[in-house]
Amino acid sequence: MHAEAFDHPPFEDDWADQLGRLSLGWVTARDDQGLVGFVNVIWDGLVHAFVEDTAVAVRARRRGIGVRLIATAREHAAAAGCEWLHVDFEDHLRDFYLGACGFTPTSAGLIRLR
């Protein structure tokens, strides 16, 4: 589903191993046909959590699944003691994250490594 959501070939690495090592947790959504949504939450081990890899299967989009994934991720991060939930995103997702999910715009820095 990640490859479909982000328009790239499937990765060769062990995705489950990465999740286990780097994640605070993850949230999934399923229907009678299987997995339709996923969001990964990573953290700094203290008070900052970060939304990564929010994905909803093409066949399940526009049904509020992504918003519910983020809401559940927010609840779990707060329960883990995090004080902040961060996200970065491409401009075409601005309405989703800032409007539908309730994130506040901030100034942030970024350096492209590759």
Biopython code that builds the backbone (N, CA, C, O; Angstrom):
import numpy as np
from Bio.PDB.StructureBuilder import StructureBuilder

atoms = [
    (1, "MET", "N", (0.827, -1.181, 0.000)),
    (1, "MET", "CA", (0.000, 0.000, 0.000)),
    (1, "MET", "C", (0.881, 1.258, 0.000)),
    (1, "MET", "O", (0.523, 2.253, -0.629)),
    (2, "HIS", "N", (2.018, 1.228, 0.690)),
    (2, "HIS", "CA", (2.919, 2.384, 0.719)),
    (2, "HIS", "C", (3.340, 2.757, -0.699)),
    (2, "HIS", "O", (3.309, 3.932, -1.065)),
    (3, "ALA", "N", (3.728, 1.778, -1.490)),
    (3, "ALA", "CA", (4.159, 2.041, -2.867)),
    (3, "ALA", "C", (3.033, 2.675, -3.678)),
    (3, "ALA", "O", (3.272, 3.594, -4.461)),
    (4, "GLU", "N", (1.817, 2.190, -3.496)),
    (4, "GLU", "CA", (0.668, 2.751, -4.206)),
    (4, "GLU", "C", (0.404, 4.190, -3.757)),
    (4, "GLU", "O", (0.171, 5.067, -4.589)),
    (5, "ALA", "N", (0.438, 4.430, -2.458)),
    (5, "ALA", "CA", (0.114, 5.753, -1.926)),
    (5, "ALA", "C", (1.139, 6.807, -2.313)),
    (5, "ALA", "O", (0.789, 7.966, -2.536)),
    (6, "PHE", "N", (2.412, 6.407, -2.394)),
    (6, "PHE", "CA", (3.475, 7.365, -2.664)),
    (6, "PHE", "C", (4.087, 7.203, -4.051)),
    (6, "PHE", "O", (5.119, 7.799, -4.358)),
    (7, "ASP", "N", (3.445, 6.394, -4.881)),
    (7, "ASP", "CA", (3.800, 6.237, -6.293)),
    (7, "ASP", "C", (5.281, 5.906, -6.502)),
    (7, "ASP", "O", (6.014, 6.648, -7.156)),
    (8, "HIS", "N", (5.699, 4.776, -5.931)),
    (8, "HIS", "CA", (7.070, 4.289, -6.111)),
    (8, "HIS", "C", (7.046, 2.764, -6.155)),
    (8, "HIS", "O", (6.059, 2.157, -5.741)),
    (9, "PRO", "N", (8.105, 2.137, -6.646)),
    (9, "PRO", "CA", (8.170, 0.676, -6.614)),
    (9, "PRO", "C", (8.252, 0.188, -5.165)),
    (9, "PRO", "O", (8.734, 0.921, -4.301)),
    (10, "PRO", "N", (7.797, -1.016, -4.886)),
    (10, "PRO", "CA", (7.910, -1.558, -3.525)),
    (10, "PRO", "C", (9.367, -1.598, -3.071)),
    (10, "PRO", "O", (10.265, -1.906, -3.854)),
    (11, "PHE", "N", (9.587, -1.280, -1.790)),
    (11, "PHE", "CA", (10.928, -1.337, -1.220)),
    (11, "PHE", "C", (11.342, -2.786, -1.001)),
    (11, "PHE", "O", (10.499, -3.661, -0.801)),
    (12, "GLU", "N", (12.631, -3.025, -1.040)),
    (12, "GLU", "CA", (13.171, -4.364, -0.812)),
    (12, "GLU", "C", (13.420, -4.642, 0.669)),
    (12, "GLU", "O", (13.611, -5.798, 1.048)),
    (13, "ASP", "N", (13.424, -3.613, 1.512)),
    (13, "ASP", "CA", (13.765, -3.802, 2.920)),
    (13, "ASP", "C", (12.604, -4.382, 3.718)),
    (13, "ASP", "O", (11.478, -4.467, 3.226)),
    (14, "ASP", "N", (12.888, -4.773, 4.934)),
    (14, "ASP", "CA", (11.893, -5.364, 5.823)),
    (14, "ASP", "C", (11.135, -4.255, 6.544)),
    (14, "ASP", "O", (11.610, -3.712, 7.542)),
    (15, "TRP", "N", (9.971, -3.931, 6.038)),
    (15, "TRP", "CA", (9.160, -2.836, 6.561)),
    (15, "TRP", "C", (8.777, -3.090, 8.012)),
    (15, "TRP", "O", (8.822, -2.164, 8.823)),
    (16, "ALA", "N", (8.406, -4.305, 8.360)),
    (16, "ALA", "CA", (8.006, -4.615, 9.734)),
    (16, "ALA", "C", (9.163, -4.397, 10.704)),
    (16, "ALA", "O", (8.951, -3.922, 11.820)),
    (17, "ASP", "N", (10.383, -4.738, 10.291)),
    (17, "ASP", "CA", (11.554, -4.526, 11.140)),
    (17, "ASP", "C", (11.769, -3.035, 11.393)),
    (17, "ASP", "O", (12.069, -2.635, 12.518)),
    (18, "GLN", "N", (11.619, -2.223, 10.366)),
    (18, "GLN", "CA", (11.766, -0.772, 10.529)),
    (18, "GLN", "C", (10.740, -0.221, 11.513)),
    (18, "GLN", "O", (11.070, 0.602, 12.367)),
    (19, "LEU", "N", (9.512, -0.671, 11.391)),
    (19, "LEU", "CA", (8.466, -0.192, 12.292)),
    (19, "LEU", "C", (8.802, -0.532, 13.737)),
    (19, "LEU", "O", (8.644, 0.299, 14.632)),
    (20, "GLY", "N", (9.265, -1.749, 13.958)),
    (20, "GLY", "CA", (9.591, -2.179, 15.308)),
    (20, "GLY", "C", (10.719, -1.385, 15.932)),
    (20, "GLY", "O", (10.707, -1.145, 17.139)),
    (21, "ARG", "N", (11.683, -0.978, 15.147)),
    (21, "ARG", "CA", (12.845, -0.256, 15.663)),
    (21, "ARG", "C", (12.604, 1.236, 15.842)),
    (21, "ARG", "O", (13.154, 1.838, 16.765)),
    (22, "LEU", "N", (11.812, 1.833, 15.000)),
    (22, "LEU", "CA", (11.746, 3.291, 14.930)),
    (22, "LEU", "C", (10.429, 3.910, 15.385)),
    (22, "LEU", "O", (10.345, 5.130, 15.518)),
    (23, "SER", "N", (9.425, 3.121, 15.620)),
    (23, "SER", "CA", (8.089, 3.670, 15.841)),
    (23, "SER", "C", (7.679, 3.720, 17.301)),
    (23, "SER", "O", (8.028, 2.846, 18.095)),
    (24, "LEU", "N", (6.936, 4.755, 17.635)),
    (24, "LEU", "CA", (6.193, 4.783, 18.881)),
    (24, "LEU", "C", (5.010, 3.828, 18.730)),
    (24, "LEU", "O", (4.599, 3.168, 19.685)),
    (25, "GLY", "N", (4.482, 3.769, 17.532)),
    (25, "GLY", "CA", (3.364, 2.886, 17.215)),
    (25, "GLY", "C", (2.824, 3.209, 15.844)),
    (25, "GLY", "O", (3.313, 4.117, 15.172)),
    (26, "TRP", "N", (1.831, 2.480, 15.435)),
    (26, "TRP", "CA", (1.197, 2.740, 14.154)),
    (26, "TRP", "C", (-0.273, 2.406, 14.265)),
    (26, "TRP", "O", (-0.697, 1.651, 15.140)),
    (27, "VAL", "N", (-1.036, 2.983, 13.361)),
    (27, "VAL", "CA", (-2.481, 2.809, 13.340)),
    (27, "VAL", "C", (-2.855, 2.271, 11.974)),
    (27, "VAL", "O", (-2.336, 2.727, 10.955)),
    (28, "THR", "N", (-3.751, 1.306, 11.953)),
    (28, "THR", "CA", (-4.217, 0.760, 10.682)),
    (28, "THR", "C", (-5.736, 0.865, 10.591)),
    (28, "THR", "O", (-6.431, 0.983, 11.600)),
    (29, "ALA", "N", (-6.224, 0.818, 9.371)),
    (29, "ALA", "CA", (-7.660, 0.737, 9.104)),
    (29, "ALA", "C", (-7.860, -0.424, 8.142)),
    (29, "ALA", "O", (-7.083, -0.613, 7.206)),
    (30, "ARG", "N", (-8.893, -1.184, 8.379)),
    (30, "ARG", "CA", (-9.175, -2.355, 7.546)),
    (30, "ARG", "C", (-10.653, -2.383, 7.184)),
    (30, "ARG", "O", (-11.504, -1.860, 7.902)),
    (31, "ASP", "N", (-10.926, -3.007, 6.055)),
    (31, "ASP", "CA", (-12.304, -3.304, 5.699)),
    (31, "ASP", "C", (-12.381, -4.794, 5.395)),
    (31, "ASP", "O", (-11.432, -5.530, 5.663)),
    (32, "ASP", "N", (-13.488, -5.241, 4.845)),
    (32, "ASP", "CA", (-13.645, -6.679, 4.600)),
    (32, "ASP", "C", (-12.680, -7.224, 3.549)),
    (32, "ASP", "O", (-12.549, -8.440, 3.405)),
    (33, "GLN", "N", (-12.006, -6.346, 2.819)),
    (33, "GLN", "CA", (-11.031, -6.787, 1.819)),
    (33, "GLN", "C", (-9.593, -6.693, 2.316)),
    (33, "GLN", "O", (-8.673, -7.111, 1.613)),
    (34, "GLY", "N", (-9.383, -6.154, 3.508)),
    (34, "GLY", "CA", (-8.032, -6.073, 4.056)),
    (34, "GLY", "C", (-7.633, -4.668, 4.456)),
    (34, "GLY", "O", (-8.481, -3.824, 4.745)),
    (35, "LEU", "N", (-6.327, -4.429, 4.469)),
    (35, "LEU", "CA", (-5.759, -3.157, 4.898)),
    (35, "LEU", "C", (-6.132, -2.036, 3.927)),
    (35, "LEU", "O", (-5.932, -2.159, 2.719)),
    (36, "VAL", "N", (-6.675, -0.942, 4.468)),
    (36, "VAL", "CA", (-7.016, 0.211, 3.625)),
    (36, "VAL", "C", (-6.366, 1.504, 4.101)),
    (36, "VAL", "O", (-6.397, 2.505, 3.385)),
    (37, "GLY", "N", (-5.780, 1.502, 5.296)),
    (37, "GLY", "CA", (-5.152, 2.716, 5.792)),
    (37, "GLY", "C", (-4.061, 2.422, 6.791)),
    (37, "GLY", "O", (-4.085, 1.409, 7.491)),
    (38, "PHE", "N", (-3.091, 3.339, 6.845)),
    (38, "PHE", "CA", (-1.941, 3.152, 7.725)),
    (38, "PHE", "C", (-1.325, 4.506, 8.036)),
    (38, "PHE", "O", (-1.240, 5.369, 7.162)),
    (39, "VAL", "N", (-0.897, 4.692, 9.266)),
    (39, "VAL", "CA", (-0.054, 5.834, 9.635)),
    (39, "VAL", "C", (0.953, 5.347, 10.666)),
    (39, "VAL", "O", (0.614, 4.595, 11.580)),
    (40, "ASN", "N", (2.184, 5.784, 10.508)),
    (40, "ASN", "CA", (3.279, 5.449, 11.405)),
    (40, "ASN", "C", (3.551, 6.665, 12.287)),
    (40, "ASN", "O", (3.547, 7.797, 11.802)),
    (41, "VAL", "N", (3.786, 6.440, 13.567)),
    (41, "VAL", "CA", (4.140, 7.520, 14.482)),
    (41, "VAL", "C", (5.515, 7.207, 15.058)),
    (41, "VAL", "O", (5.694, 6.216, 15.765)),
    (42, "ILE", "N", (6.481, 8.062, 14.749)),
    (42, "ILE", "CA", (7.814, 7.916, 15.319)),
    (42, "ILE", "C", (7.976, 8.984, 16.395)),
    (42, "ILE", "O", (7.174, 9.915, 16.474)),
    (43, "TRP", "N", (9.008, 8.852, 17.222)),
    (43, "TRP", "CA", (9.178, 9.841, 18.285)),
    (43, "TRP", "C", (10.623, 9.989, 18.679)),
    (43, "TRP", "O", (11.486, 9.215, 18.266)),
    (44, "ASP", "N", (10.871, 11.004, 19.491)),
    (44, "ASP", "CA", (12.228, 11.278, 19.958)),
    (44, "ASP", "C", (12.518, 10.608, 21.296)),
    (44, "ASP", "O", (13.595, 10.803, 21.859)),
    (45, "GLY", "N", (11.584, 9.829, 21.812)),
    (45, "GLY", "CA", (11.751, 9.175, 23.101)),
    (45, "GLY", "C", (11.359, 10.060, 24.275)),
    (45, "GLY", "O", (11.432, 9.633, 25.427)),
    (46, "LEU", "N", (10.951, 11.271, 23.995)),
    (46, "LEU", "CA", (10.596, 12.215, 25.057)),
    (46, "LEU", "C", (9.203, 12.785, 24.822)),
    (46, "LEU", "O", (8.209, 12.144, 25.164)),
    (47, "VAL", "N", (9.118, 13.975, 24.246)),
    (47, "VAL", "CA", (7.822, 14.655, 24.150)),
    (47, "VAL", "C", (7.369, 14.962, 22.726)),
    (47, "VAL", "O", (6.279, 15.501, 22.532)),
    (48, "HIS", "N", (8.181, 14.631, 21.731)),
    (48, "HIS", "CA", (7.828, 14.941, 20.347)),
    (48, "HIS", "C", (7.530, 13.660, 19.569)),
    (48, "HIS", "O", (8.337, 12.730, 19.548)),
    (49, "ALA", "N", (6.368, 13.627, 18.937)),
    (49, "ALA", "CA", (6.003, 12.525, 18.044)),
    (49, "ALA", "C", (5.827, 13.101, 16.642)),
    (49, "ALA", "O", (5.523, 14.282, 16.476)),
    (50, "PHE", "N", (6.021, 12.256, 15.648)),
    (50, "PHE", "CA", (6.011, 12.690, 14.252)),
    (50, "PHE", "C", (5.161, 11.734, 13.424)),
    (50, "PHE", "O", (5.367, 10.521, 13.457)),
    (51, "VAL", "N", (4.210, 12.281, 12.685)),
    (51, "VAL", "CA", (3.384, 11.485, 11.777)),
    (51, "VAL", "C", (4.188, 11.213, 10.514)),
    (51, "VAL", "O", (4.740, 12.132, 9.909)),
    (52, "GLU", "N", (4.249, 9.961, 10.125)),
    (52, "GLU", "CA", (4.970, 9.550, 8.917)),
    (52, "GLU", "C", (4.113, 8.583, 8.108)),
    (52, "GLU", "O", (3.341, 7.801, 8.663)),
    (53, "ASP", "N", (4.258, 8.647, 6.824)),
    (53, "ASP", "CA", (3.721, 7.624, 5.920)),
    (53, "ASP", "C", (2.214, 7.420, 6.011)),
    (53, "ASP", "O", (1.742, 6.287, 5.909)),
    (54, "THR", "N", (1.459, 8.484, 6.199)),
    (54, "THR", "CA", (0.003, 8.351, 6.170)),
    (54, "THR", "C", (-0.407, 7.880, 4.780)),
    (54, "THR", "O", (-0.066, 8.507, 3.776)),
    (55, "ALA", "N", (-1.129, 6.787, 4.730)),
    (55, "ALA", "CA", (-1.519, 6.217, 3.435)),
    (55, "ALA", "C", (-2.918, 5.622, 3.532)),
    (55, "ALA", "O", (-3.263, 4.966, 4.516)),
    (56, "VAL", "N", (-3.711, 5.859, 2.504)),
    (56, "VAL", "CA", (-5.027, 5.242, 2.374)),
    (56, "VAL", "C", (-5.102, 4.644, 0.979)),
    (56, "VAL", "O", (-4.771, 5.304, -0.006)),
    (57, "ALA", "N", (-5.535, 3.405, 0.897)),
    (57, "ALA", "CA", (-5.657, 2.725, -0.394)),
    (57, "ALA", "C", (-6.557, 3.531, -1.325)),
    (57, "ALA", "O", (-7.545, 4.121, -0.887)),
    (58, "VAL", "N", (-6.217, 3.555, -2.591)),
    (58, "VAL", "CA", (-6.981, 4.321, -3.578)),
    (58, "VAL", "C", (-8.461, 3.969, -3.514)),
    (58, "VAL", "O", (-9.308, 4.860, -3.581)),
    (59, "ARG", "N", (-8.783, 2.702, -3.387)),
    (59, "ARG", "CA", (-10.186, 2.265, -3.387)),
    (59, "ARG", "C", (-10.966, 2.732, -2.158)),
    (59, "ARG", "O", (-12.193, 2.639, -2.131)),
    (60, "ALA", "N", (-10.253, 3.239, -1.131)),
    (60, "ALA", "CA", (-10.917, 3.615, 0.117)),
    (60, "ALA", "C", (-10.820, 5.106, 0.429)),
    (60, "ALA", "O", (-11.200, 5.529, 1.521)),
    (61, "ARG", "N", (-10.333, 5.886, -0.482)),
    (61, "ARG", "CA", (-10.153, 7.318, -0.221)),
    (61, "ARG", "C", (-11.479, 8.072, -0.217)),
    (61, "ARG", "O", (-12.488, 7.609, -0.747)),
    (62, "ARG", "N", (-11.438, 9.249, 0.399)),
    (62, "ARG", "CA", (-12.586, 10.169, 0.485)),
    (62, "ARG", "C", (-13.706, 9.619, 1.370)),
    (62, "ARG", "O", (-14.878, 9.935, 1.162)),
    (63, "ARG", "N", (-13.340, 8.792, 2.360)),
    (63, "ARG", "CA", (-14.328, 8.246, 3.295)),
    (63, "ARG", "C", (-13.993, 8.612, 4.740)),
    (63, "ARG", "O", (-14.616, 8.090, 5.665)),
    (64, "GLY", "N", (-13.016, 9.503, 4.950)),
    (64, "GLY", "CA", (-12.652, 9.924, 6.299)),
    (64, "GLY", "C", (-11.669, 9.015, 7.011)),
    (64, "GLY", "O", (-11.381, 9.215, 8.191)),
    (65, "ILE", "N", (-11.153, 8.023, 6.311)),
    (65, "ILE", "CA", (-10.233, 7.072, 6.936)),
    (65, "ILE", "C", (-8.954, 7.764, 7.385)),
    (65, "ILE", "O", (-8.488, 7.528, 8.499)),
    (66, "GLY", "N", (-8.384, 8.606, 6.547)),
    (66, "GLY", "CA", (-7.146, 9.298, 6.902)),
    (66, "GLY", "C", (-7.311, 10.175, 8.131)),
    (66, "GLY", "O", (-6.437, 10.201, 8.997)),
    (67, "VAL", "N", (-8.416, 10.889, 8.214)),
    (67, "VAL", "CA", (-8.682, 11.749, 9.370)),
    (67, "VAL", "C", (-8.786, 10.905, 10.636)),
    (67, "VAL", "O", (-8.252, 11.284, 11.678)),
    (68, "ARG", "N", (-9.464, 9.770, 10.556)),
    (68, "ARG", "CA", (-9.583, 8.893, 11.727)),
    (68, "ARG", "C", (-8.237, 8.288, 12.109)),
    (68, "ARG", "O", (-7.951, 8.121, 13.295)),
    (69, "LEU", "N", (-7.406, 7.957, 11.123)),
    (69, "LEU", "CA", (-6.069, 7.450, 11.427)),
    (69, "LEU", "C", (-5.270, 8.485, 12.219)),
    (69, "LEU", "O", (-4.648, 8.152, 13.229)),
    (70, "ILE", "N", (-5.287, 9.730, 11.765)),
    (70, "ILE", "CA", (-4.538, 10.792, 12.440)),
    (70, "ILE", "C", (-5.105, 11.042, 13.838)),
    (70, "ILE", "O", (-4.338, 11.232, 14.782)),
    (71, "ALA", "N", (-6.417, 11.045, 13.989)),
    (71, "ALA", "CA", (-7.029, 11.257, 15.308)),
    (71, "ALA", "C", (-6.604, 10.165, 16.286)),
    (71, "ALA", "O", (-6.302, 10.449, 17.445)),
    (72, "THR", "N", (-6.580, 8.935, 15.826)),
    (72, "THR", "CA", (-6.160, 7.828, 16.690)),
    (72, "THR", "C", (-4.678, 7.930, 17.013)),
    (72, "THR", "O", (-4.272, 7.675, 18.147)),
    (73, "ALA", "N", (-3.868, 8.300, 16.031)),
    (73, "ALA", "CA", (-2.432, 8.489, 16.269)),
    (73, "ALA", "C", (-2.211, 9.585, 17.306)),
    (73, "ALA", "O", (-1.349, 9.461, 18.177)),
    (74, "ARG", "N", (-2.980, 10.640, 17.211)),
    (74, "ARG", "CA", (-2.878, 11.749, 18.175)),
    (74, "ARG", "C", (-3.199, 11.267, 19.588)),
    (74, "ARG", "O", (-2.484, 11.596, 20.534)),
    (75, "GLU", "N", (-4.264, 10.494, 19.730)),
    (75, "GLU", "CA", (-4.649, 9.959, 21.040)),
    (75, "GLU", "C", (-3.552, 9.066, 21.616)),
    (75, "GLU", "O", (-3.229, 9.165, 22.800)),
    (76, "HIS", "N", (-2.986, 8.206, 20.794)),
    (76, "HIS", "CA", (-1.950, 7.278, 21.262)),
    (76, "HIS", "C", (-0.670, 8.019, 21.643)),
    (76, "HIS", "O", (-0.028, 7.675, 22.636)),
    (77, "ALA", "N", (-0.298, 9.029, 20.867)),
    (77, "ALA", "CA", (0.899, 9.810, 21.189)),
    (77, "ALA", "C", (0.711, 10.553, 22.512)),
    (77, "ALA", "O", (1.629, 10.605, 23.331)),
    (78, "ALA", "N", (-0.460, 11.122, 22.721)),
    (78, "ALA", "CA", (-0.740, 11.810, 23.985)),
    (78, "ALA", "C", (-0.702, 10.825, 25.152)),
    (78, "ALA", "O", (-0.158, 11.137, 26.211)),
    (79, "ALA", "N", (-1.273, 9.647, 24.962)),
    (79, "ALA", "CA", (-1.271, 8.632, 26.021)),
    (79, "ALA", "C", (0.143, 8.164, 26.360)),
    (79, "ALA", "O", (0.402, 7.741, 27.486)),
    (80, "ALA", "N", (1.055, 8.238, 25.394)),
    (80, "ALA", "CA", (2.449, 7.846, 25.616)),
    (80, "ALA", "C", (3.255, 8.955, 26.288)),
    (80, "ALA", "O", (4.437, 8.774, 26.577)),
    (81, "GLY", "N", (2.626, 10.097, 26.537)),
    (81, "GLY", "CA", (3.301, 11.196, 27.209)),
    (81, "GLY", "C", (3.863, 12.265, 26.289)),
    (81, "GLY", "O", (4.524, 13.195, 26.750)),
    (82, "CYS", "N", (3.610, 12.144, 25.008)),
    (82, "CYS", "CA", (4.100, 13.159, 24.074)),
    (82, "CYS", "C", (3.308, 14.454, 24.254)),
    (82, "CYS", "O", (2.109, 14.432, 24.533)),
    (83, "GLU", "N", (3.994, 15.563, 24.091)),
    (83, "GLU", "CA", (3.354, 16.870, 24.210)),
    (83, "GLU", "C", (3.088, 17.513, 22.858)),
    (83, "GLU", "O", (2.266, 18.423, 22.752)),
    (84, "TRP", "N", (3.776, 17.049, 21.827)),
    (84, "TRP", "CA", (3.661, 17.641, 20.496)),
    (84, "TRP", "C", (3.557, 16.542, 19.451)),
    (84, "TRP", "O", (4.227, 15.513, 19.547)),
    (85, "LEU", "N", (2.714, 16.769, 18.457)),
    (85, "LEU", "CA", (2.628, 15.876, 17.301)),
    (85, "LEU", "C", (2.953, 16.710, 16.068)),
    (85, "LEU", "O", (2.258, 17.679, 15.763)),
    (86, "HIS", "N", (3.999, 16.331, 15.373)),
    (86, "HIS", "CA", (4.489, 17.074, 14.208)),
    (86, "HIS", "C", (4.121, 16.343, 12.918)),
    (86, "HIS", "O", (3.930, 15.127, 12.905)),
    (87, "VAL", "N", (4.029, 17.102, 11.854)),
    (87, "VAL", "CA", (3.873, 16.509, 10.527)),
    (87, "VAL", "C", (4.493, 17.465, 9.510)),
    (87, "VAL", "O", (4.411, 18.684, 9.660)),
    (88, "ASP", "N", (5.100, 16.910, 8.495)),
    (88, "ASP", "CA", (5.434, 17.721, 7.325)),
    (88, "ASP", "C", (4.765, 17.057, 6.135)),
    (88, "ASP", "O", (4.515, 15.851, 6.141)),
    (89, "PHE", "N", (4.480, 17.848, 5.123)),
    (89, "PHE", "CA", (3.673, 17.329, 4.020)),
    (89, "PHE", "C", (3.894, 18.178, 2.783)),
    (89, "PHE", "O", (4.395, 19.300, 2.854)),
    (90, "GLU", "N", (3.511, 17.622, 1.662)),
    (90, "GLU", "CA", (3.555, 18.353, 0.399)),
    (90, "GLU", "C", (2.351, 19.295, 0.326)),
    (90, "GLU", "O", (1.319, 19.049, 0.950)),
    (91, "ASP", "N", (2.496, 20.364, -0.437)),
    (91, "ASP", "CA", (1.465, 21.402, -0.496)),
    (91, "ASP", "C", (0.072, 20.880, -0.835)),
    (91, "ASP", "O", (-0.917, 21.396, -0.315)),
    (92, "HIS", "N", (-0.026, 19.873, -1.690)),
    (92, "HIS", "CA", (-1.358, 19.397, -2.079)),
    (92, "HIS", "C", (-2.099, 18.714, -0.915)),
    (92, "HIS", "O", (-3.292, 18.432, -1.030)),
    (93, "LEU", "N", (-1.406, 18.448, 0.196)),
    (93, "LEU", "CA", (-2.037, 17.835, 1.371)),
    (93, "LEU", "C", (-2.348, 18.850, 2.472)),
    (93, "LEU", "O", (-2.762, 18.477, 3.569)),
    (94, "ARG", "N", (-2.149, 20.112, 2.176)),
    (94, "ARG", "CA", (-2.348, 21.174, 3.170)),
    (94, "ARG", "C", (-3.764, 21.156, 3.760)),
    (94, "ARG", "O", (-3.915, 21.195, 4.981)),
    (95, "ASP", "N", (-4.783, 21.097, 2.935)),
    (95, "ASP", "CA", (-6.160, 21.094, 3.434)),
    (95, "ASP", "C", (-6.434, 19.883, 4.318)),
    (95, "ASP", "O", (-7.153, 19.982, 5.312)),
    (96, "PHE", "N", (-5.862, 18.746, 3.954)),
    (96, "PHE", "CA", (-6.052, 17.537, 4.758)),
    (96, "PHE", "C", (-5.454, 17.722, 6.152)),
    (96, "PHE", "O", (-6.157, 17.573, 7.151)),
    (97, "TYR", "N", (-4.166, 18.045, 6.226)),
    (97, "TYR", "CA", (-3.502, 18.120, 7.530)),
    (97, "TYR", "C", (-3.915, 19.345, 8.348)),
    (97, "TYR", "O", (-4.175, 19.222, 9.544)),
    (98, "LEU", "N", (-3.979, 20.515, 7.726)),
    (98, "LEU", "CA", (-4.308, 21.727, 8.473)),
    (98, "LEU", "C", (-5.809, 21.886, 8.673)),
    (98, "LEU", "O", (-6.252, 22.324, 9.735)),
    (99, "GLY", "N", (-6.580, 21.540, 7.675)),
    (99, "GLY", "CA", (-8.026, 21.685, 7.776)),
    (99, "GLY", "C", (-8.692, 20.515, 8.468)),
    (99, "GLY", "O", (-9.235, 20.662, 9.563)),
    (100, "ALA", "N", (-8.654, 19.364, 7.841)),
    (100, "ALA", "CA", (-9.389, 18.205, 8.340)),
    (100, "ALA", "C", (-8.805, 17.615, 9.622)),
    (100, "ALA", "O", (-9.548, 17.137, 10.479)),
    (101, "CYS", "N", (-7.480, 17.646, 9.757)),
    (101, "CYS", "CA", (-6.846, 16.992, 10.910)),
    (101, "CYS", "C", (-6.514, 17.943, 12.054)),
    (101, "CYS", "O", (-6.235, 17.487, 13.163)),
    (102, "GLY", "N", (-6.536, 19.244, 11.816)),
    (102, "GLY", "CA", (-6.358, 20.207, 12.886)),
    (102, "GLY", "C", (-4.939, 20.603, 13.230)),
    (102, "GLY", "O", (-4.714, 21.208, 14.278)),
    (103, "PHE", "N", (-3.969, 20.283, 12.382)),
    (103, "PHE", "CA", (-2.601, 20.742, 12.629)),
    (103, "PHE", "C", (-2.532, 22.252, 12.431)),
    (103, "PHE", "O", (-3.294, 22.820, 11.650)),
    (104, "THR", "N", (-1.619, 22.890, 13.140)),
    (104, "THR", "CA", (-1.378, 24.323, 13.037)),
    (104, "THR", "C", (-0.127, 24.552, 12.202)),
    (104, "THR", "O", (0.880, 23.880, 12.421)),
    (105, "PRO", "N", (-0.160, 25.481, 11.253)),
    (105, "PRO", "CA", (1.054, 25.734, 10.466)),
    (105, "PRO", "C", (2.155, 26.332, 11.341)),
    (105, "PRO", "O", (1.886, 27.140, 12.231)),
    (106, "THR", "N", (3.385, 25.930, 11.081)),
    (106, "THR", "CA", (4.546, 26.451, 11.807)),
    (106, "THR", "C", (5.655, 26.738, 10.810)),
    (106, "THR", "O", (5.589, 26.328, 9.651)),
    (107, "SER", "N", (6.658, 27.435, 11.269)),
    (107, "SER", "CA", (7.878, 27.604, 10.479)),
    (107, "SER", "C", (8.812, 26.474, 10.873)),
    (107, "SER", "O", (8.992, 26.197, 12.059)),
    (108, "ALA", "N", (9.392, 25.836, 9.909)),
    (108, "ALA", "CA", (10.317, 24.736, 10.189)),
    (108, "ALA", "C", (11.415, 24.755, 9.143)),
    (108, "ALA", "O", (11.251, 25.320, 8.061)),
    (109, "GLY", "N", (12.515, 24.143, 9.469)),
    (109, "GLY", "CA", (13.633, 24.059, 8.535)),
    (109, "GLY", "C", (13.778, 22.655, 7.986)),
    (109, "GLY", "O", (13.348, 21.683, 8.607)),
    (110, "LEU", "N", (14.392, 22.557, 6.809)),
    (110, "LEU", "CA", (14.565, 21.269, 6.154)),
    (110, "LEU", "C", (15.803, 21.318, 5.278)),
    (110, "LEU", "O", (16.038, 22.302, 4.576)),
    (111, "ILE", "N", (16.587, 20.264, 5.319)),
    (111, "ILE", "CA", (17.723, 20.106, 4.414)),
    (111, "ILE", "C", (17.513, 18.816, 3.640)),
    (111, "ILE", "O", (17.368, 17.751, 4.240)),
    (112, "ARG", "N", (17.496, 18.897, 2.324)),
    (112, "ARG", "CA", (17.364, 17.702, 1.489)),
    (112, "ARG", "C", (18.701, 16.972, 1.473)),
    (112, "ARG", "O", (19.729, 17.570, 1.153)),
    (113, "LEU", "N", (18.700, 15.693, 1.814)),
    (113, "LEU", "CA", (19.922, 14.905, 1.884)),
    (113, "LEU", "C", (20.195, 14.094, 0.629)),
    (113, "LEU", "O", (21.343, 13.737, 0.366)),
    (114, "ARG", "N", (19.177, 13.802, -0.140)),
    (114, "ARG", "CA", (19.366, 13.083, -1.410)),
    (114, "ARG", "C", (18.404, 13.605, -2.434)),
    (114, "ARG", "O", (18.398, 13.134, -3.571)),
]
sb = StructureBuilder()
sb.init_structure("model")
sb.init_model(0)
sb.init_chain("A")
sb.init_seg("    ")
for serial, (resi, resn, name, xyz) in enumerate(atoms, 1):
    if name == "N":
        sb.init_residue(resn, " ", resi, " ")
    sb.init_atom(name, np.array(xyz, "f"), 0.0, 1.0, " ", f" {name:<3s}", serial, name[0])
structure = sb.get_structure()
